[in-house]
Amino acid sequence: MSGHSKWSTIKRKKGATDAKRGKIFTKYIKEITVAARAGGGDPGSNPRLRTAIAGAKSVNMPADNIDRAIKKGTGELPGVSYEEVTYEGYGPGGIAILIDTLTDNRNRTTGEVRHILTKGGGRMAEAGSVQWMFHQKGAISVAKSAADEDTLLGLVLDAGAEDASTDDPEVYEITTSPHSFEAVKVALQAKNIPTQSAELAKVPQTTIALSERDAEQALKLMEALEDNDDVQRVSTNLDIPDEILAKIQA
């Protein structure tokens, strides 16, 4: 049983489109800036910054953009001060939603998130009503073409991974505790096994299977939320049966 959510799997399979590349860059620039401000500009001693830089490189962000974001965070260059705000809500079919944002204007972002939720068939929830449904976990994806199953499973489990799922036909989905996240990444790097993605994610304890109607509406809502410039990531406990997902994407 993998700790990855169905939403993360759907996003990976959809991939990042060129049209949204600018928005993806903006999200990583914000994350790098905040990480550098919080923990310093040296990725060697700042795990959050190291993870953000790796994510930025995975979407081919130019090195100059990364360097400028770090310097804005450390104060070497002028930059905007961002506040971290997490919103909680419910979506179609009663799914729980966590929305992590980095904003320079909390009132604007609150209004925009509330509008997107309402328009998409959801609603804002009171603080604390959704958070308890999720655990913080390390989530790492490795292409199956990068390593054979026995080698990969033995390596990551020995390094402290909690789970390594082989259910997906394209990738291994590795789940770790936050404490073991860096150790597992280092073990993979030591064996020159590249990762497709590696992040600290909020993973649902249980999921809710949606009907075709609710699933279609929920996917549109998730995409609308993630398309907002202030939204860094969206976590949800939705589950969409493969046969329904195939109909929606057909």
KEMARVEX-726283 format. One record per atom (N, C-alpha, C): x, z, y; atom name. Coordinates in Angstrom, 1 decimal. Layout:
N
[[X,Z,Y],CA] ...
//
This chain:
250
[[0.9,0.0,-1.2],N] [[0.0,0.0,0.0],CA] [[0.9,0.0,1.2],C] [[0.9,-1.1,2.0],N] [[1.7,-1.1,3.2],CA] [[1.1,-0.4,4.3],C] [[2.0,0.1,5.2],N] [[1.5,0.8,6.4],CA] [[1.2,-0.2,7.5],C] [[1.5,-1.4,7.3],N] [[1.2,-2.4,8.3],CA] [[-0.3,-2.6,8.5],C] [[-0.7,-2.9,9.7],N] [[-2.2,-3.2,9.9],CA] [[-2.5,-4.6,9.6],C] [[-3.7,-4.9,9.3],N] [[-4.2,-6.3,9.2],CA] [[-4.0,-7.1,10.5],C] [[-4.1,-6.4,11.6],N] [[-4.0,-7.1,12.9],CA] [[-2.5,-7.6,13.1],C] [[-1.6,-6.7,12.7],N] [[-0.2,-7.2,12.8],CA] [[0.1,-8.4,11.9],C] [[-0.5,-8.4,10.8],N] [[-0.3,-9.5,9.9],CA] [[-0.9,-10.8,10.4],C] [[-2.1,-10.7,11.0],N] [[-2.8,-11.8,11.6],CA] [[-2.0,-12.4,12.8],C] [[-1.5,-11.5,13.6],N] [[-0.7,-11.9,14.8],CA] [[0.6,-12.6,14.3],C] [[1.3,-12.1,13.3],N] [[2.5,-12.8,12.8],CA] [[2.2,-14.2,12.3],C] [[1.1,-14.3,11.6],N] [[0.8,-15.6,11.1],CA] [[0.3,-16.6,12.1],C] [[-0.3,-16.1,13.2],N] [[-0.7,-17.0,14.3],CA] [[0.5,-17.4,15.1],C] [[1.5,-16.5,15.2],N] [[2.7,-16.8,15.9],CA] [[2.6,-16.9,17.4],C] [[3.7,-16.9,18.1],N] [[3.7,-16.9,19.6],CA] [[3.6,-18.4,20.1],C] [[2.7,-18.7,20.9],N] [[2.6,-20.1,21.4],CA] [[3.4,-20.2,22.6],C] [[3.9,-21.5,22.9],N] [[4.7,-21.7,24.1],CA] [[3.9,-21.4,25.4],C] [[2.6,-21.5,25.4],N] [[1.8,-21.3,26.5],CA] [[1.8,-19.8,26.9],C] [[2.1,-18.9,25.9],N] [[2.1,-17.5,26.2],CA] [[3.5,-16.9,26.2],C] [[4.5,-17.8,26.2],N] [[5.9,-17.3,26.2],CA] [[6.2,-16.5,27.4],C] [[5.7,-17.0,28.6],N] [[6.0,-16.3,29.8],CA] [[5.4,-14.9,29.8],C] [[4.2,-14.7,29.2],N] [[3.6,-13.3,29.1],CA] [[4.4,-12.5,28.2],C] [[4.9,-13.0,27.1],N] [[5.7,-12.3,26.1],CA] [[7.0,-11.8,26.8],C] [[7.6,-12.7,27.6],N] [[8.9,-12.3,28.3],CA] [[8.6,-11.2,29.2],C] [[7.4,-11.2,30.0],N] [[7.1,-10.2,30.9],CA] [[6.9,-8.8,30.2],C] [[6.3,-8.8,29.1],N] [[6.1,-7.6,28.3],CA] [[7.5,-7.0,27.9],C] [[8.4,-7.8,27.4],N] [[9.7,-7.3,27.0],CA] [[10.5,-6.8,28.2],C] [[10.4,-7.5,29.3],N] [[11.1,-7.1,30.5],CA] [[10.7,-5.7,31.0],C] [[9.4,-5.5,30.9],N] [[8.8,-4.2,31.3],CA] [[9.3,-3.1,30.3],C] [[9.3,-3.4,29.0],N] [[9.7,-2.4,28.0],CA] [[11.2,-2.1,28.2],C] [[12.0,-3.1,28.4],N] [[13.5,-2.9,28.6],CA] [[13.7,-2.1,29.8],C] [[13.0,-2.4,30.9],N] [[13.2,-1.7,32.1],CA] [[12.9,-0.2,32.0],C] [[11.8,0.1,31.3],N] [[11.3,1.5,31.2],CA] [[12.3,2.2,30.2],C] [[12.7,1.5,29.1],N] [[13.6,2.1,28.1],CA] [[14.9,2.5,28.8],C] [[15.4,1.6,29.6],N] [[16.7,1.8,30.3],CA] [[16.6,3.0,31.3],C] [[15.4,3.0,32.0],N] [[15.2,4.1,33.0],CA] [[15.1,5.5,32.2],C] [[14.5,5.5,31.1],N] [[14.3,6.7,30.4],CA] [[15.6,7.2,29.6],C] [[16.3,6.3,29.1],N] [[17.4,6.7,28.2],CA] [[18.8,6.1,28.5],C] [[18.9,5.4,29.7],N] [[20.2,4.8,30.0],CA] [[20.3,3.4,29.6],C] [[21.3,2.7,30.2],N] [[21.4,1.3,29.9],CA] [[22.3,0.9,28.8],C] [[22.8,1.8,28.0],N] [[23.6,1.5,26.8],CA] [[22.8,1.5,25.6],C] [[22.6,0.3,25.0],N] [[21.7,0.2,23.8],CA] [[22.3,1.0,22.6],C] [[23.6,1.2,22.6],N] [[24.3,1.9,21.5],CA] [[23.8,3.3,21.4],C] [[23.4,3.9,22.5],N] [[23.0,5.3,22.5],CA] [[21.5,5.5,22.9],C] [[20.8,4.4,23.0],N] [[19.4,4.4,23.4],CA] [[18.6,3.5,22.4],C] [[18.1,4.2,21.4],N] [[17.4,3.4,20.3],CA] [[16.2,2.6,20.8],C] [[15.4,3.2,21.8],N] [[14.3,2.4,22.3],CA] [[14.7,1.2,23.0],C] [[15.8,1.2,23.8],N] [[16.3,0.1,24.5],CA] [[16.9,-0.9,23.4],C] [[17.5,-0.4,22.4],N] [[18.1,-1.3,21.4],CA] [[17.0,-2.1,20.7],C] [[15.9,-1.4,20.4],N] [[14.8,-2.1,19.7],CA] [[14.1,-3.1,20.7],C] [[14.0,-2.8,22.0],N] [[13.4,-3.7,22.9],CA] [[14.3,-5.0,23.1],C] [[15.6,-4.8,23.2],N] [[16.5,-5.9,23.3],CA] [[16.4,-6.8,22.1],C] [[16.3,-6.2,20.9],N] [[16.2,-7.0,19.6],CA] [[14.9,-7.8,19.7],C] [[13.8,-7.2,20.1],N] [[12.6,-7.9,20.2],CA] [[12.6,-9.1,21.2],C] [[13.3,-8.8,22.3],N] [[13.4,-9.9,23.3],CA] [[14.3,-11.1,22.8],C] [[15.3,-10.7,22.1],N] [[16.1,-11.8,21.5],CA] [[15.4,-12.6,20.4],C] [[14.5,-11.9,19.7],N] [[13.7,-12.6,18.7],CA] [[12.8,-13.7,19.2],C] [[12.4,-13.6,20.5],N] [[11.6,-14.6,21.1],CA] [[12.4,-15.5,22.1],C] [[13.7,-15.4,21.9],N] [[14.7,-16.3,22.6],CA] [[14.7,-16.0,24.1],C] [[14.5,-14.8,24.5],N] [[14.7,-14.5,26.0],CA] [[16.1,-14.6,26.4],C] [[16.4,-15.3,27.5],N] [[17.8,-15.5,27.9],CA] [[18.5,-14.2,28.2],C] [[19.8,-14.1,27.9],N] [[20.6,-12.9,28.1],CA] [[20.5,-12.4,29.6],C] [[20.5,-13.4,30.5],N] [[20.4,-13.0,31.9],CA] [[19.2,-12.2,32.2],C] [[18.0,-12.6,31.7],N] [[16.8,-11.8,31.9],CA] [[16.9,-10.4,31.3],C] [[17.5,-10.3,30.2],N] [[17.7,-9.0,29.6],CA] [[18.6,-8.1,30.4],C] [[19.7,-8.6,30.9],N] [[20.6,-7.9,31.7],CA] [[20.0,-7.4,33.0],C] [[19.2,-8.3,33.6],N] [[18.6,-7.9,34.9],CA] [[17.5,-6.8,34.7],C] [[16.8,-6.9,33.5],N] [[15.8,-5.8,33.2],CA] [[16.5,-4.5,33.0],C] [[17.6,-4.5,32.4],N] [[18.4,-3.2,32.2],CA] [[18.8,-2.7,33.5],C] [[19.4,-3.5,34.3],N] [[19.9,-3.1,35.6],CA] [[18.8,-2.6,36.5],C] [[17.6,-3.1,36.4],N] [[16.4,-2.6,37.2],CA] [[16.1,-1.2,36.7],C] [[16.2,-1.0,35.4],N] [[15.9,0.3,34.8],CA] [[16.9,1.3,35.2],C] [[18.1,1.0,35.3],N] [[19.2,1.9,35.6],CA] [[19.3,2.1,37.1],C] [[18.7,1.3,37.9],N] [[18.7,1.4,39.4],CA] [[19.8,0.5,40.0],C] [[20.6,-0.2,39.2],N] [[21.6,-1.1,39.7],CA] [[21.0,-2.3,40.5],C] [[19.8,-2.6,40.2],N] [[19.0,-3.6,40.9],CA] [[17.7,-3.0,41.3],C] [[17.1,-3.5,42.5],N] [[15.8,-3.0,42.8],CA] [[14.7,-3.4,41.8],C] [[13.7,-2.6,41.6],N] [[12.7,-3.0,40.6],CA] [[11.4,-2.2,40.8],C] [[10.4,-2.5,40.1],N] [[9.1,-1.8,40.1],CA] [[9.2,-0.6,39.2],C] [[8.5,0.5,39.6],N] [[8.4,1.6,38.8],CA] [[7.1,1.6,37.9],C] [[7.3,1.6,36.6],N] [[6.1,1.4,35.7],CA] [[5.7,2.8,35.1],C] [[4.4,3.0,34.9],N] [[3.9,4.2,34.3],CA] [[3.4,3.8,32.9],C] [[3.6,4.6,31.9],N] [[3.1,4.4,30.6],CA] [[1.8,5.1,30.4],C] [[0.7,4.3,30.1],N] [[-0.6,4.8,30.0],CA] [[-1.2,4.2,28.7],C] [[-1.8,5.1,27.8],N] [[-2.4,4.7,26.6],CA] [[-4.0,4.9,26.8],C] [[-4.7,3.8,26.5],N] [[-6.2,3.9,26.5],CA] [[-6.7,3.9,25.1],C] [[-7.9,4.5,24.9],N] [[-8.5,4.6,23.6],CA] [[-9.9,4.0,23.7],C] [[-10.3,3.3,22.7],N] [[-11.6,2.6,22.7],CA] [[-12.1,2.3,21.3],C] [[-13.3,1.7,21.3],N] [[-13.9,1.2,20.1],CA] [[-14.3,-0.2,20.3],C] [[-14.3,-1.0,19.2],N] [[-14.6,-2.4,19.2],CA] [[-15.7,-2.7,18.3],C] [[-16.0,-4.0,18.1],N] [[-17.1,-4.5,17.2],CA] [[-16.9,-3.9,15.8],C] [[-18.1,-3.5,15.3],N] [[-18.1,-2.9,13.9],CA] [[-17.6,-1.5,13.9],C] [[-17.3,-0.9,15.1],N] [[-16.9,0.5,15.1],CA] [[-15.4,0.7,15.0],C] [[-14.6,-0.4,15.0],N] [[-13.2,-0.3,14.9],CA] [[-12.6,0.6,16.0],C] [[-11.5,1.3,15.7],N] [[-10.8,2.1,16.7],CA] [[-9.7,1.3,17.3],C] [[-9.4,1.5,18.6],N] [[-8.4,0.7,19.3],CA] [[-7.6,1.6,20.2],C] [[-6.3,1.4,20.1],N] [[-5.3,2.1,21.0],CA] [[-4.6,1.0,21.8],C] [[-4.6,1.2,23.1],N] [[-4.0,0.1,24.0],CA] [[-2.9,0.8,24.8],C] [[-1.7,0.4,24.5],N] [[-0.5,0.9,25.2],CA] [[-0.2,0.0,26.4],C] [[0.0,0.6,27.6],N] [[0.2,-0.2,28.8],CA] [[1.4,0.3,29.5],C] [[2.0,-0.6,30.3],N] [[3.0,-0.3,31.3],CA] [[2.5,-0.8,32.6],C] [[2.2,0.0,33.6],N] [[1.5,-0.4,34.8],CA] [[2.2,0.1,36.1],C] [[2.1,-0.6,37.1],N] [[2.5,-0.1,38.4],CA] [[1.3,0.2,39.3],C] [[0.1,0.1,38.7],N] [[-1.2,0.5,39.3],CA] [[-2.2,0.9,38.3],C] [[-2.3,2.2,38.0],N] [[-3.1,2.7,37.0],CA] [[-4.6,2.4,37.2],C] [[-5.1,2.5,38.5],N] [[-6.5,2.2,38.8],CA] [[-6.8,0.7,38.4],C] [[-5.9,-0.2,38.8],N] [[-6.2,-1.6,38.4],CA] [[-6.2,-1.8,36.9],C] [[-5.3,-1.3,36.2],N] [[-5.2,-1.4,34.8],CA] [[-6.4,-0.8,34.1],C] [[-6.8,0.4,34.5],N] [[-8.0,1.0,33.9],CA] [[-9.2,0.2,34.0],C] [[-9.4,-0.4,35.2],N] [[-10.6,-1.3,35.4],CA] [[-10.5,-2.5,34.6],C] [[-9.3,-3.1,34.5],N] [[-9.2,-4.4,33.7],CA] [[-9.4,-4.1,32.2],C] [[-8.8,-3.0,31.7],N] [[-9.0,-2.7,30.3],CA] [[-10.5,-2.4,30.0],C] [[-11.1,-1.6,30.8],N] [[-12.5,-1.3,30.6],CA] [[-13.4,-2.6,30.6],C] [[-13.1,-3.5,31.5],N] [[-13.8,-4.8,31.6],CA] [[-13.6,-5.6,30.3],C] [[-12.4,-5.7,29.9],N] [[-12.1,-6.5,28.7],CA] [[-12.9,-5.9,27.5],C] [[-12.8,-4.6,27.3],N] [[-13.5,-3.9,26.2],CA] [[-15.0,-4.2,26.2],C] [[-15.6,-4.0,27.4],N] [[-17.0,-4.1,27.5],CA] [[-17.4,-5.6,27.3],C] [[-16.7,-6.5,27.8],N] [[-17.0,-7.9,27.7],CA] [[-16.9,-8.4,26.2],C] [[-16.0,-7.7,25.5],N] [[-15.7,-8.1,24.1],CA] [[-16.5,-7.3,23.1],C] [[-17.5,-6.6,23.5],N] [[-18.4,-5.9,22.6],CA] [[-17.8,-4.5,22.2],C] [[-16.9,-4.0,23.0],N] [[-16.4,-2.6,22.8],CA] [[-16.7,-1.7,23.9],C] [[-16.0,-0.5,23.9],N] [[-16.2,0.4,25.0],CA] [[-15.0,1.4,25.0],C] [[-14.8,1.9,26.2],N] [[-13.7,2.9,26.4],CA] [[-14.1,4.2,25.7],C] [[-13.2,4.9,25.1],N] [[-13.4,6.2,24.5],CA] [[-12.7,7.3,25.2],C] [[-13.1,8.6,25.0],N] [[-12.5,9.7,25.6],CA] [[-11.1,9.9,25.0],C] [[-10.2,10.5,25.8],N] [[-8.9,10.8,25.4],CA] [[-8.9,11.7,24.2],C] [[-8.1,11.3,23.1],N] [[-8.0,12.1,21.9],CA] [[-9.0,11.7,20.8],C] [[-10.0,10.9,21.1],N] [[-11.0,10.5,20.1],CA] [[-10.5,9.5,19.1],C] [[-9.5,8.8,19.5],N] [[-9.0,7.7,18.6],CA] [[-7.6,8.0,18.1],C] [[-6.8,8.6,18.9],N] [[-5.3,8.8,18.6],CA] [[-5.1,9.4,17.2],C] [[-5.9,10.4,16.8],N] [[-5.7,11.1,15.6],CA] [[-5.8,10.2,14.4],C] [[-6.4,9.0,14.5],N] [[-6.6,8.1,13.4],CA] [[-5.3,7.3,13.1],C] [[-4.3,7.4,13.9],N] [[-3.1,6.6,13.7],CA] [[-1.9,7.5,13.6],C] [[-0.9,7.0,12.8],N] [[0.4,7.7,12.7],CA] [[1.5,6.8,13.3],C] [[2.5,7.4,13.9],N] [[3.6,6.6,14.4],CA] [[4.5,6.3,13.2],C] [[4.8,5.0,13.0],N] [[5.7,4.5,11.8],CA] [[6.6,3.4,12.3],C] [[7.7,3.3,11.6],N] [[8.6,2.1,11.8],CA] [[8.0,1.0,10.9],C] [[7.9,-0.2,11.5],N] [[7.3,-1.3,10.9],CA] [[8.3,-2.5,10.9],C] [[8.8,-2.9,9.8],N] [[9.9,-4.0,9.7],CA] [[9.4,-5.1,8.8],C] [[9.5,-6.3,9.3],N] [[9.2,-7.5,8.4],CA] [[10.4,-8.3,8.1],C] [[10.6,-8.7,6.9],N] [[11.8,-9.5,6.5],CA] [[11.2,-10.6,5.7],C] [[11.7,-11.8,6.0],N] [[11.2,-13.0,5.3],CA] [[11.7,-12.9,3.8],C] [[10.8,-13.3,2.9],N] [[11.2,-13.3,1.5],CA] [[12.3,-14.2,1.1],C] [[12.5,-15.2,2.0],N] [[13.6,-16.1,1.7],CA] [[15.0,-15.5,2.1],C] [[15.0,-14.4,2.8],N] [[16.2,-13.7,3.2],CA] [[16.9,-12.9,2.1],C] [[16.1,-12.4,1.1],N] [[16.7,-11.6,0.1],CA] [[15.8,-11.6,-1.1],C] [[16.4,-11.4,-2.3],N] [[15.6,-11.2,-3.5],CA] [[14.9,-9.9,-3.5],C] [[13.8,-9.8,-4.2],N] [[13.0,-8.6,-4.2],CA] [[13.7,-7.3,-4.6],C] [[14.4,-7.4,-5.7],N] [[15.1,-6.2,-6.2],CA] [[16.2,-5.7,-5.2],C] [[16.9,-6.6,-4.7],N] [[18.0,-6.2,-3.7],CA] [[17.3,-5.6,-2.5],C] [[16.3,-6.2,-1.9],N] [[15.7,-5.7,-0.7],CA] [[15.0,-4.3,-0.9],C] [[14.2,-4.2,-2.0],N] [[13.6,-2.9,-2.2],CA] [[14.6,-1.8,-2.5],C] [[15.6,-2.0,-3.3],N] [[16.6,-1.0,-3.5],CA] [[17.3,-0.6,-2.2],C] [[17.6,-1.5,-1.4],N] [[18.4,-1.3,-0.2],CA] [[17.5,-0.4,0.8],C] [[16.3,-0.8,1.1],N] [[15.5,-0.1,2.1],CA] [[15.0,1.2,1.6],C] [[14.7,1.3,0.3],N] [[14.3,2.6,-0.2],CA] [[15.4,3.6,-0.2],C] [[16.6,3.2,-0.5],N] [[17.8,4.1,-0.5],CA] [[18.1,4.5,0.9],C] [[17.8,3.7,1.9],N] [[18.1,4.0,3.3],CA] [[17.0,4.9,3.9],C] [[15.9,5.1,3.2],N] [[14.9,6.1,3.7],CA] [[13.6,5.5,4.0],C] [[13.3,4.2,3.6],N] [[12.0,3.7,3.8],CA] [[10.9,4.4,3.0],C] [[9.7,4.5,3.5],N] [[8.6,5.1,2.8],CA] [[8.0,4.1,1.8],C] [[8.0,2.8,2.2],N] [[7.2,1.8,1.5],CA] [[7.8,0.5,1.8],C] [[7.7,-0.4,0.8],N] [[8.1,-1.8,1.0],CA] [[7.1,-2.7,0.2],C] [[6.2,-3.3,0.9],N] [[5.2,-4.0,0.2],CA] [[5.6,-5.5,0.0],C] [[5.2,-6.0,-1.1],N] [[5.6,-7.4,-1.5],CA] [[4.3,-8.2,-1.6],C] [[3.2,-7.7,-1.1],N] [[1.9,-8.4,-1.3],CA] [[1.8,-9.7,-0.5],C] [[2.4,-9.7,0.7],N] [[2.3,-10.9,1.5],CA] [[3.2,-12.0,0.9],C] [[2.7,-13.2,0.8],N] [[3.5,-14.3,0.1],CA] [[4.8,-14.7,0.9],C] [[4.8,-14.4,2.2],N] [[5.9,-14.8,3.1],CA] [[6.9,-13.8,3.4],C] [[6.5,-12.5,3.6],N] [[7.4,-11.5,4.0],CA] [[7.3,-10.2,3.2],C] [[8.4,-9.4,3.3],N] [[8.3,-8.0,2.8],CA] [[7.9,-7.2,4.0],C] [[7.0,-6.3,3.9],N] [[6.6,-5.4,4.9],CA] [[7.1,-4.0,4.6],C] [[8.0,-3.5,5.5],N] [[8.7,-2.2,5.2],CA] [[8.1,-1.2,6.2],C] [[7.8,0.0,5.7],N] [[7.3,1.1,6.5],CA] [[8.2,2.2,6.4],C] [[8.6,2.8,7.5],N] [[9.5,4.0,7.6],CA] [[8.9,5.1,8.4],C] [[9.4,6.3,8.3],N] [[9.1,7.3,9.3],CA] [[9.9,7.0,10.5],C] [[9.4,7.5,11.7],N] [[10.2,7.2,12.9],CA] [[11.7,7.7,12.8],C] [[11.9,8.8,12.1],N] [[13.2,9.3,11.9],CA] [[14.1,8.3,11.1],C] [[13.6,7.6,10.1],N] [[14.4,6.7,9.3],CA] [[14.4,5.3,9.8],C] [[13.7,5.0,10.8],N] [[13.6,3.6,11.3],CA] [[15.0,3.0,11.6],C] [[15.8,3.7,12.3],N] [[17.1,3.1,12.7],CA] [[18.0,3.0,11.5],C] [[18.0,3.9,10.5],N] [[18.8,3.9,9.3],CA] [[18.5,2.7,8.5],C] [[17.2,2.4,8.4],N] [[16.8,1.2,7.6],CA] [[17.2,-0.1,8.2],C] [[17.1,-0.2,9.6],N] [[17.5,-1.4,10.3],CA] [[19.0,-1.6,10.1],C] [[19.8,-0.5,10.2],N] [[21.2,-0.6,10.1],CA] [[21.6,-1.0,8.7],C] [[20.9,-0.5,7.6],N] [[21.2,-0.9,6.3],CA] [[20.9,-2.4,6.1],C] [[19.9,-2.9,6.7],N] [[19.6,-4.4,6.6],CA] [[20.7,-5.2,7.3],C] [[21.1,-4.7,8.5],N] [[22.1,-5.4,9.3],CA] [[23.4,-5.4,8.5],C] [[23.7,-4.3,7.8],N] [[25.0,-4.2,7.1],CA] [[25.1,-5.3,6.0],C] [[24.0,-5.7,5.5],N] [[23.9,-6.7,4.4],CA] [[23.5,-8.1,4.9],C] [[23.6,-8.2,6.3],N] [[23.3,-9.5,6.9],CA] [[21.9,-10.0,6.5],C] [[20.9,-9.1,6.4],N] [[19.6,-9.5,6.1],CA] [[18.8,-9.5,7.4],C] [[18.4,-10.6,8.0],N] [[17.7,-10.6,9.3],CA] [[16.3,-10.1,9.2],C] [[15.8,-9.5,10.2],N] [[14.4,-9.1,10.3],CA] [[13.6,-10.1,11.2],C] [[12.3,-10.3,10.8],N] [[11.4,-11.1,11.6],CA] [[10.9,-10.2,12.8],C] [[10.7,-9.0,12.5],N] [[10.2,-8.0,13.5],CA] [[10.6,-6.6,13.1],C] [[10.8,-5.8,14.1],N] [[11.1,-4.4,13.8],CA] [[10.7,-3.6,15.0],C] [[9.7,-2.7,14.8],N] [[9.2,-1.9,16.0],CA] [[8.6,-0.6,15.4],C] [[8.5,0.4,16.4],N] [[7.8,1.6,16.1],CA] [[6.3,1.3,16.4],C] [[5.5,1.4,15.5],N] [[4.1,1.0,15.6],CA] [[3.1,2.2,15.3],C] [[1.9,2.1,15.8],N] [[0.9,3.1,15.5],CA] [[0.0,2.5,14.4],C] [[0.2,3.0,13.2],N] [[-0.4,2.5,12.0],CA] [[-1.7,3.3,11.6],C] [[-2.8,2.6,11.4],N] [[-4.0,3.4,11.0],CA] [[-4.0,4.1,9.7],C] [[-4.6,5.3,9.6],N] [[-4.6,6.0,8.3],CA] [[-5.6,5.3,7.4],C] [[-6.7,4.8,7.9],N] [[-7.7,4.0,7.1],CA] [[-8.1,2.8,7.9],C] [[-8.7,1.9,7.2],N] [[-9.2,0.7,7.9],CA] [[-10.7,0.5,7.7],C] [[-11.3,-0.4,8.6],N] [[-12.7,-0.7,8.5],CA] [[-12.8,-2.2,8.3],C] [[-13.5,-2.5,7.1],N] [[-13.7,-4.0,6.8],CA] [[-14.9,-4.5,7.6],C] [[-14.7,-5.6,8.3],N] [[-15.6,-6.2,9.2],CA] [[-16.4,-7.4,8.6],C] [[-17.6,-7.5,9.0],N] [[-18.4,-8.7,8.7],CA] [[-17.8,-9.9,9.4],C] [[-18.2,-11.1,9.0],N] [[-17.7,-12.3,9.7],CA] [[-18.0,-12.3,11.2],C] [[-19.2,-11.9,11.5],N] [[-19.6,-11.9,12.9],CA] [[-18.8,-10.9,13.7],C] [[-18.6,-9.7,13.2],N] [[-17.8,-8.7,13.9],CA] [[-16.4,-9.0,13.9],C] [[-15.9,-9.6,12.8],N] [[-14.5,-10.0,12.8],CA] [[-14.1,-11.0,13.8],C] [[-15.0,-12.0,14.0],N] [[-14.7,-13.1,15.0],CA] [[-14.7,-12.5,16.4],C] [[-15.6,-11.6,16.7],N] [[-15.7,-11.0,18.0],CA] [[-14.5,-10.0,18.2],C] [[-14.1,-9.3,17.1],N] [[-13.0,-8.4,17.2],CA] [[-11.7,-9.1,17.5],C] [[-11.4,-10.2,16.8],N] [[-10.2,-11.0,17.1],CA] [[-10.1,-11.5,18.5],C] [[-11.2,-12.0,19.0],N] [[-11.2,-12.4,20.4],CA] [[-11.0,-11.3,21.4],C] [[-11.5,-10.1,21.1],N] [[-11.2,-8.9,21.9],CA] [[-9.8,-8.5,21.8],C] [[-9.2,-8.5,20.6],N] [[-7.8,-8.1,20.5],CA] [[-6.9,-9.1,21.3],C] [[-7.2,-10.4,21.2],N] [[-6.4,-11.4,21.9],CA] [[-6.5,-11.2,23.4],C] [[-7.7,-10.9,23.9],N] [[-8.0,-10.8,25.3],CA] [[-7.2,-9.6,25.8],C] [[-7.2,-8.5,25.1],N] [[-6.4,-7.3,25.5],CA] [[-4.9,-7.6,25.6],C] [[-4.4,-8.2,24.5],N] [[-3.0,-8.5,24.5],CA] [[-2.6,-9.5,25.5],C] [[-3.5,-10.3,26.0],N] [[-3.2,-11.3,27.0],CA] [[-3.1,-10.7,28.4],C] [[-3.5,-9.5,28.6],N] [[-3.4,-8.8,29.9],CA] [[-1.9,-8.5,30.1],C] [[-1.5,-8.7,31.4],N] [[-0.1,-8.5,31.7],CA] [[0.4,-7.1,31.6],C] [[-0.5,-6.1,31.7],N] [[-0.1,-4.7,31.7],CA] [[-0.1,-4.2,30.3],C] [[-0.7,-4.8,29.4],N] [[-0.9,-4.4,28.0],CA] [[0.4,-4.7,27.2],C] [[1.0,-3.7,26.6],N] [[2.2,-3.9,25.8],CA] [[1.9,-4.2,24.4],C] [[1.0,-3.4,23.8],N] [[0.6,-3.6,22.4],CA] [[-0.7,-3.0,22.2],C] [[-1.4,-3.5,21.2],N] [[-2.7,-3.1,20.8],CA] [[-2.7,-2.7,19.3],C] [[-3.2,-1.5,19.0],N] [[-3.2,-1.0,17.6],CA] [[-4.7,-0.8,17.2],C] [[-5.1,-1.2,16.0],N] [[-6.4,-1.1,15.6],CA] [[-6.5,-0.9,14.1],C] [[-7.7,-0.4,13.6],N] [[-7.9,-0.2,12.2],CA] [[-8.8,-1.2,11.6],C] [[-8.9,-2.3,12.2],N] [[-9.7,-3.4,11.6],CA] [[-9.1,-3.9,10.3],C] [[-10.0,-4.4,9.4],N] [[-9.6,-5.1,8.2],CA] [[-10.5,-6.2,8.1],C] [[-10.0,-7.4,7.9],N] [[-10.8,-8.6,7.7],CA] [[-10.4,-9.2,6.4],C] [[-11.4,-9.2,5.5],N] [[-11.2,-9.8,4.1],CA] [[-10.6,-11.3,4.3],C] [[-9.8,-11.6,3.4],N] [[-9.1,-12.9,3.5],CA] [[-10.1,-14.1,3.5],C] [[-11.2,-14.0,2.8],N] [[-12.1,-15.1,2.7],CA] [[-12.8,-15.3,4.1],C] [[-13.1,-14.1,4.8],N] [[-13.7,-14.2,6.1],CA] [[-12.7,-14.7,7.1],C] [[-11.5,-14.3,7.0],N] [[-10.4,-14.7,8.0],CA] [[-10.2,-16.2,7.8],C] [[-10.2,-16.7,6.6],N] [[-10.1,-18.2,6.4],CA] [[-11.2,-19.0,7.1],C] [[-12.4,-18.5,7.0],N] [[-13.6,-19.1,7.6],CA] [[-13.4,-19.2,9.1],C] [[-13.0,-18.0,9.7],N] [[-12.8,-17.9,11.2],CA] [[-11.7,-18.9,11.7],C] [[-10.6,-19.0,10.9],N] [[-9.5,-19.8,11.4],CA] [[-9.6,-21.2,11.0],C] [[-10.6,-21.6,10.2],N] [[-10.8,-23.0,9.8],CA] [[-11.1,-23.9,10.9],C] 
//
